[in-house]
Amino acid sequence: MKLFTNTSYIKNLFLLALLLLGSTAFAQEEEEEEKKKITFSGSVDAYYRTNFNGLNSVVPIVEGGEEIGEISPSAPGSSFANNSGFALGMVNLIAGYEGEKVGFVADLVFGPRGEDAVFNDSGPTSIINQLYVYWNVSDKVTLTLGNWNTFLGYEVISPVANFNYSTSYMFSYGPFSHNGLKADFDLGNDWSAMVAIMNQTDFTSASRQSDFSFGAQISYAGQFLNFLYGKQGADKIVNDGAIVEPDIQGLFQVDYTGGFNFGEDFFLGINATYQDTGDVGFDEDTPSDLGFWGAALYPQYTFSETFTLGLRGEYFQEVGDFGAIGTGVEDSSVFAVTLSGNVTIGKYLRIIPEIRFDNASDDSFLFLNKDLETSKNLSSFLLAAVFAF
């Protein structure tokens, strides 16, 4: 009887040990599976840029023997990649978690391009490009809360996702980021939609006013129609010691972004946009009608697995003296052509040689020649390196 009892006890211990080992192995497998859902990615970029017919160096302004300012090298009025000589882009670090139901994205930027992207924030938030969490409510509905890059336009902040290294006027003067809550809907048959309620654009950490902005998107098979509306100024200002409530109407923008493949090697991207800033005046002397509209084509031809050639042809028209082109003249326009090559080296590195021609309707103080005279046009060369991991 004693022998039978001991044998049974040993069997029970053995079975318990097997169960514990199995549970531990299962937990480890589950933990490994969770780790796989956490991703880390990012990029590093730098460039060299020179003007063929414009100012390439800083010119100090001296008065009474003292330097009171400086004149910057010539550059297009668009965002990023505007420095002459060897210059830095940014370091972009992205962490994310993609679960079956929930996830997050934390996107941090460091360097000149990153600083320009989050220009409306300071302190600890000045390195946050995107920071949001999302919940897949169902197979058809996803809710996102936080700060995300804009849904308008063909181009984005990260050079990894752009074919051209320099950016368009339409991208540069549209919104960069939104902070709020959005809902994405899969409508089936290649249709989808999005609606959002947000703070005013480009304020990453918090709002400056009580009114919200609203966004919407409808898409079909890679073609997107986007809408944005909302006040962009402060609710109140203090002017000469008195509290003033400016009569600021909402910014409205409608934007189409899409593209079509013609065979395996040729792609044509398209972007068209219209923005109206409404009444931005605080008094009768300030212009009330400001905005812009424009269109761009992005033809790209793939010659091989390692080389693609692409062009961006953009027409950009100001409404009033919007200030993007730098002419100081109402209703100025600019036609910009950018020819870029994409040379892929290995798995991670992309070299982008680029020639750009900007031709404005009026003389621009951004297009200074070597005699410091304003000009209607500017031609430049750029060589960029983008390392993505």
C-alpha positions as CSV (number, residue, x, y, z in Angstrom):
1,M,0.0,0.0,0.0
2,K,2.8,2.3,0.9
3,L,4.6,1.6,-2.4
4,F,1.5,2.3,-4.4
5,T,1.0,5.6,-2.6
6,N,4.5,6.8,-3.2
7,T,4.3,5.8,-6.9
8,S,1.1,7.7,-7.3
9,Y,2.6,10.7,-5.5
10,I,5.6,10.7,-7.9
11,K,3.3,10.4,-10.9
12,N,1.3,13.4,-9.7
13,L,4.5,15.4,-9.2
14,F,5.7,14.5,-12.7
15,L,2.3,15.5,-14.2
16,L,2.4,18.8,-12.3
17,A,6.0,19.5,-13.5
18,L,4.9,18.8,-17.1
19,L,2.0,21.2,-16.7
20,L,4.2,23.9,-15.3
21,L,6.8,23.5,-18.1
22,G,4.0,23.6,-20.6
23,S,2.5,26.8,-19.1
24,T,6.0,28.4,-19.0
25,A,6.7,27.5,-22.6
26,F,3.2,28.8,-23.7
27,A,3.8,32.0,-21.7
28,Q,7.2,32.5,-23.3
29,E,5.7,31.9,-26.8
30,E,3.0,34.4,-26.0
31,E,5.5,36.9,-24.8
32,E,7.7,36.4,-27.9
33,E,4.6,36.9,-30.1
34,E,3.8,40.2,-28.3
35,K,7.4,41.4,-28.8
36,K,7.0,40.8,-32.5
37,K,4.1,43.2,-32.6
38,I,6.3,46.0,-31.2
39,T,8.2,47.6,-34.1
40,F,11.0,50.1,-34.3
41,S,11.8,52.0,-37.5
42,G,13.1,55.4,-38.7
43,S,15.4,57.3,-41.0
44,V,18.4,59.6,-41.2
45,D,18.9,62.1,-44.1
46,A,21.3,64.8,-45.2
47,Y,21.9,66.8,-48.3
48,Y,24.0,69.3,-50.4
49,R,22.3,72.2,-52.2
50,T,23.6,75.0,-54.5
51,N,21.9,77.7,-56.6
52,F,22.9,78.2,-60.2
53,N,21.7,81.8,-60.5
54,G,21.1,82.8,-56.9
55,L,22.8,83.8,-53.7
56,N,24.6,80.9,-52.0
57,S,26.0,82.5,-48.9
58,V,24.8,84.5,-45.9
59,V,25.4,88.3,-46.3
60,P,25.6,90.2,-43.0
61,I,23.8,93.6,-42.8
62,V,26.0,96.1,-41.0
63,E,24.9,99.5,-39.8
64,G,27.2,101.9,-37.9
65,G,29.9,99.2,-37.7
66,E,27.5,96.7,-36.0
67,E,25.8,93.7,-37.5
68,I,22.1,94.1,-37.2
69,G,20.9,91.2,-39.3
70,E,21.7,89.1,-42.4
71,I,20.4,88.1,-45.8
72,S,19.9,84.4,-46.2
73,P,20.8,82.4,-49.3
74,S,18.2,82.2,-52.1
75,A,15.7,79.4,-51.8
76,P,12.2,78.4,-52.9
77,G,9.4,79.4,-50.6
78,S,8.5,75.8,-49.9
79,S,9.4,73.9,-46.7
80,F,12.6,71.9,-46.0
81,A,15.9,71.5,-47.9
82,N,16.4,75.3,-48.3
83,N,19.9,75.6,-47.0
84,S,22.9,76.1,-49.3
85,G,26.0,73.9,-49.0
86,F,26.1,70.8,-46.9
87,A,23.1,70.6,-44.6
88,L,21.2,68.3,-42.3
89,G,17.8,66.8,-42.7
90,M,16.6,65.0,-39.6
91,V,16.7,61.9,-37.5
92,N,13.3,60.2,-37.3
93,L,12.7,57.4,-34.7
94,I,9.3,55.6,-34.7
95,A,8.1,53.0,-32.2
96,G,4.8,51.3,-32.6
97,Y,2.6,48.4,-31.4
98,E,0.1,46.7,-33.7
99,G,-2.2,44.4,-31.9
100,E,-5.4,42.8,-33.1
101,K,-7.6,45.4,-31.4
102,V,-5.3,48.2,-30.2
103,G,-2.0,49.9,-31.0
104,F,0.0,53.0,-30.8
105,V,2.6,55.1,-32.8
106,A,5.3,57.3,-31.2
107,D,7.1,59.3,-33.9
108,L,10.0,61.5,-32.8
109,V,12.1,63.9,-34.9
110,F,15.4,65.6,-34.3
111,G,17.2,68.1,-36.6
112,P,16.3,71.0,-38.9
113,R,13.6,69.2,-40.9
114,G,12.0,67.9,-37.7
115,E,12.1,71.4,-36.1
116,D,10.4,72.9,-39.2
117,A,7.7,70.1,-39.1
118,V,6.7,70.8,-35.4
119,F,7.3,74.6,-35.6
120,N,4.3,75.4,-33.4
121,D,5.5,73.6,-30.3
122,S,8.3,74.2,-27.8
123,G,9.9,72.4,-24.8
124,P,9.6,68.6,-24.5
125,T,6.9,68.4,-27.2
126,S,9.1,70.0,-29.9
127,I,10.4,66.6,-31.0
128,I,7.0,64.9,-31.3
129,N,5.9,64.5,-34.9
130,Q,3.2,62.0,-34.2
131,L,1.8,60.4,-31.1
132,Y,-1.4,58.5,-31.1
133,V,-3.3,55.4,-30.0
134,Y,-5.9,53.5,-31.9
135,W,-8.7,51.0,-31.4
136,N,-10.0,48.7,-34.0
137,V,-13.6,48.7,-32.9
138,S,-14.5,46.2,-35.6
139,D,-13.2,45.0,-39.0
140,K,-14.8,48.1,-40.5
141,V,-14.2,50.9,-37.9
142,T,-11.0,52.3,-36.3
143,L,-10.8,55.1,-33.8
144,T,-7.6,57.1,-33.4
145,L,-6.8,59.7,-30.6
146,G,-3.7,61.9,-30.5
147,N,-1.6,63.7,-33.0
148,W,-1.1,62.5,-36.5
149,N,0.3,63.8,-39.8
150,T,-2.1,65.4,-42.1
151,F,-4.4,63.5,-44.5
152,L,-4.3,66.3,-47.1
153,G,-1.8,66.4,-49.9
154,Y,0.4,64.2,-52.0
155,E,3.6,64.7,-50.0
156,V,4.5,64.1,-46.3
157,I,7.0,65.3,-43.8
158,S,9.3,62.2,-43.9
159,P,11.6,62.1,-46.9
160,V,11.3,58.3,-46.9
161,A,7.8,58.5,-48.3
162,N,8.4,61.3,-50.8
163,F,9.9,60.7,-54.3
164,N,11.3,64.3,-54.5
165,Y,13.5,65.5,-51.6
166,S,12.4,69.1,-51.8
167,T,8.7,69.8,-51.3
168,S,5.9,71.5,-53.2
169,Y,4.3,74.8,-52.4
170,M,1.0,73.2,-51.9
171,F,2.4,70.8,-49.2
172,S,4.3,73.6,-47.5
173,Y,1.3,75.9,-47.0
174,G,-1.2,73.2,-46.2
175,P,-1.4,71.7,-42.7
176,F,1.4,69.4,-41.4
177,S,-0.3,67.8,-38.4
178,H,-3.6,67.4,-36.5
179,N,-4.4,66.7,-32.9
180,G,-7.8,65.2,-32.2
181,L,-10.0,62.2,-32.6
182,K,-10.8,60.6,-36.0
183,A,-12.8,57.6,-37.1
184,D,-11.9,55.6,-40.2
185,F,-14.5,53.4,-42.0
186,D,-14.0,50.6,-44.4
187,L,-17.0,50.9,-46.7
188,G,-16.2,47.9,-48.8
189,N,-15.6,47.5,-52.6
190,D,-12.4,49.7,-52.3
191,W,-14.4,52.6,-50.7
192,S,-13.4,54.1,-47.4
193,A,-14.1,57.3,-45.4
194,M,-12.8,59.3,-42.4
195,V,-14.2,62.0,-40.2
196,A,-12.3,63.9,-37.6
197,I,-12.7,66.6,-34.9
198,M,-9.4,68.4,-34.1
199,N,-7.7,71.4,-32.6
200,Q,-6.5,74.0,-35.0
201,T,-3.8,72.7,-37.3
202,D,-0.1,72.2,-36.5
203,F,-0.4,72.5,-32.7
204,T,0.9,69.2,-31.5
205,S,0.5,69.3,-27.8
206,A,-2.6,71.5,-27.1
207,S,-5.0,74.0,-28.6
208,R,-4.8,77.8,-28.5
209,Q,-8.5,78.3,-28.8
210,S,-11.9,76.8,-27.8
211,D,-13.3,76.2,-31.3
212,F,-12.6,72.9,-33.0
213,S,-11.6,72.1,-36.6
214,F,-13.3,69.4,-38.7
215,G,-11.8,67.0,-41.3
216,A,-13.3,64.5,-43.7
217,Q,-12.0,62.2,-46.4
218,I,-13.7,59.9,-48.9
219,S,-11.5,57.5,-51.0
220,Y,-11.9,55.0,-53.7
221,A,-9.2,52.7,-55.0
222,G,-6.3,55.0,-54.1
223,Q,-8.0,58.2,-55.0
224,F,-8.7,60.6,-52.1
225,L,-10.9,63.7,-51.7
226,N,-10.1,65.6,-48.5
227,F,-11.8,68.5,-46.6
228,L,-10.7,70.7,-43.7
229,Y,-12.5,73.5,-42.0
230,G,-11.8,75.4,-38.7
231,K,-10.7,78.6,-37.1
232,Q,-7.0,79.0,-36.9
233,G,-6.5,82.2,-34.8
234,A,-6.9,82.9,-31.1
235,D,-10.3,83.5,-29.5
236,K,-9.1,86.8,-27.9
237,I,-6.1,89.0,-28.2
238,V,-4.9,91.9,-26.0
239,N,-4.4,95.0,-28.1
240,D,-3.1,98.2,-26.5
241,G,-4.3,96.8,-23.1
242,A,-7.8,96.0,-24.3
243,I,-9.2,92.6,-24.9
244,V,-10.2,92.1,-28.5
245,E,-12.2,89.3,-30.1
246,P,-10.9,89.1,-33.7
247,D,-13.5,88.3,-36.4
248,I,-11.6,85.3,-37.7
249,Q,-13.5,83.0,-40.0
250,G,-12.4,79.5,-40.6
251,L,-9.8,78.1,-42.9
252,F,-11.3,75.9,-45.5
253,Q,-9.3,73.5,-47.7
254,V,-10.4,71.0,-50.3
255,D,-7.8,68.6,-51.7
256,Y,-7.6,65.8,-54.3
257,T,-4.7,63.3,-54.1
258,G,-4.4,60.3,-56.2
259,G,-2.5,58.5,-59.0
260,F,-2.6,55.9,-61.7
261,N,-0.3,53.1,-62.9
262,F,0.2,52.8,-66.6
263,G,1.8,49.4,-67.0
264,E,4.4,48.0,-64.6
265,D,7.0,50.8,-65.0
266,F,5.1,54.1,-65.3
267,F,3.1,55.9,-62.5
268,L,1.4,59.3,-62.6
269,G,0.7,61.0,-59.3
270,I,-1.8,63.9,-59.1
271,N,-2.5,66.6,-56.5
272,A,-4.9,69.6,-56.7
273,T,-5.9,71.8,-53.8
274,Y,-7.7,75.0,-52.9
275,Q,-7.3,76.9,-49.5
276,D,-9.3,79.9,-48.3
277,T,-8.2,81.4,-45.0
278,G,-11.3,83.6,-44.8
279,D,-11.3,86.9,-43.0
280,V,-7.9,87.1,-41.1
281,G,-8.1,90.9,-40.5
282,F,-8.1,92.6,-37.2
283,D,-8.9,96.0,-38.7
284,E,-10.0,97.5,-42.0
285,D,-6.4,97.9,-43.3
286,T,-5.6,94.2,-43.2
287,P,-6.5,92.2,-46.3
288,S,-9.4,89.8,-45.7
289,D,-9.2,87.5,-48.6
290,L,-6.1,85.3,-48.6
291,G,-5.5,81.8,-49.8
292,F,-4.1,79.8,-52.7
293,W,-4.9,77.1,-55.2
294,G,-2.7,74.9,-57.3
295,A,-2.1,71.6,-59.1
296,A,0.8,69.2,-59.6
297,L,1.6,66.2,-61.6
298,Y,4.2,63.5,-60.5
299,P,5.2,61.2,-63.5
300,Q,7.7,58.5,-62.5
301,Y,9.3,55.9,-64.6
302,T,11.1,52.8,-63.2
303,F,14.1,51.9,-65.3
304,S,15.4,49.1,-63.1
305,E,15.2,47.8,-59.5
306,T,17.7,50.4,-58.5
307,F,16.9,53.5,-60.5
308,T,13.7,55.5,-61.0
309,L,13.3,58.9,-62.6
310,G,10.5,61.3,-61.7
311,L,9.3,64.8,-62.3
312,R,7.1,67.2,-60.3
313,G,5.5,70.0,-62.2
314,E,3.5,72.4,-60.0
315,Y,1.5,75.5,-60.6
316,F,0.8,77.5,-57.4
317,Q,-1.4,80.6,-57.4
318,E,-1.8,83.0,-54.5
319,V,-5.1,84.7,-53.6
320,G,-4.2,88.2,-52.4
321,D,-0.7,88.8,-51.0
322,F,-0.6,85.3,-49.3
323,G,3.2,85.6,-48.9
324,A,4.4,82.1,-50.0
325,I,6.3,83.2,-53.1
326,G,7.8,86.3,-51.5
327,T,6.8,88.9,-54.1
328,G,4.8,91.3,-52.0
329,V,2.4,91.5,-55.0
330,E,-1.2,90.3,-54.9
331,D,-2.3,87.2,-56.8
332,S,1.3,86.2,-57.7
333,S,1.9,82.7,-59.1
334,V,4.9,80.4,-59.5
335,F,5.5,77.4,-61.8
336,A,8.1,75.0,-60.4
337,V,9.6,71.9,-62.1
338,T,11.6,69.4,-60.1
339,L,13.5,66.5,-61.8
340,S,14.6,63.8,-59.3
341,G,16.3,60.5,-59.6
342,N,16.1,57.8,-57.0
343,V,19.1,55.5,-56.8
344,T,18.7,52.6,-54.4
345,I,21.8,51.2,-52.8
346,G,21.4,48.0,-50.9
347,K,18.4,47.6,-48.7
348,Y,18.4,50.8,-46.7
349,L,20.0,53.7,-48.6
350,R,18.5,56.0,-51.3
351,I,20.5,58.7,-53.2
352,I,18.4,61.5,-54.7
353,P,20.0,63.9,-57.2
354,E,17.6,66.7,-58.0
355,I,17.4,69.8,-60.3
356,R,14.7,72.4,-59.6
357,F,13.5,75.4,-61.5
358,D,11.1,78.0,-59.9
359,N,9.7,80.7,-62.1
360,A,7.5,83.4,-60.5
361,S,5.1,85.9,-62.1
362,D,6.8,88.8,-60.2
363,D,10.2,89.5,-58.7
364,S,10.7,87.7,-55.4
365,F,13.0,88.7,-52.5
366,L,13.5,84.9,-52.0
367,F,15.2,84.7,-55.4
368,L,18.1,87.0,-54.9
369,N,20.9,86.9,-57.4
370,K,24.6,87.3,-56.5
371,D,24.2,91.1,-56.8
372,L,21.5,90.9,-54.2
373,E,18.9,91.9,-56.7
374,T,15.4,90.3,-56.8
375,S,14.5,88.0,-59.6
376,K,11.6,86.1,-61.0
377,N,13.3,82.7,-61.2
378,L,15.7,80.5,-59.4
379,S,17.4,77.3,-60.5
380,S,19.2,74.9,-58.1
381,F,20.8,71.5,-57.7
382,L,20.4,69.2,-54.7
383,L,22.0,65.8,-53.8
384,A,20.3,64.0,-50.8
385,A,21.0,60.7,-49.0
386,V,18.1,59.1,-47.2
387,F,18.8,56.0,-45.0
388,A,15.7,54.2,-43.8
389,F,15.6,51.3,-41.4
